[in-house]
């Protein structure tokens, strides 16, 4: 029962927070988005390698 309460609260917060962030959030230019996306895949790769090492040795 507790799990359903937690999930319900998370979805409620999601439905409240997402519209607020979309309404009041900063709009990014395509140049800024390119700069951000250039970093995403290397960071994901680093996180995957670190998680693999964590699972293998700890």
GIQUIFEN-V242746 format. One record per residue. N is the residue number from 0. OMEGA is omega in whole degrees, 0 to 359 (NA if undefined). Layout:
{{N:OMEGA} {N:OMEGA}}
This chain:
{{0:181} {1:180} {2:180} {3:177} {4:179} {5:178} {6:178} {7:178} {8:178} {9:178} {10:177} {11:177} {12:179} {13:181} {14:177} {15:187} {16:184} {17:178} {18:178} {19:180} {20:179} {21:182} {22:187} {23:182} {24:180} {25:175} {26:181} {27:176} {28:177} {29:178} {30:178} {31:179} {32:177} {33:180} {34:180} {35:184} {36:176} {37:182} {38:188} {39:186} {40:175} {41:179} {42:177} {43:178} {44:178} {45:179} {46:178} {47:179} {48:179} {49:179} {50:177} {51:177} {52:179} {53:180} {54:185} {55:189} {56:183} {57:NA}}
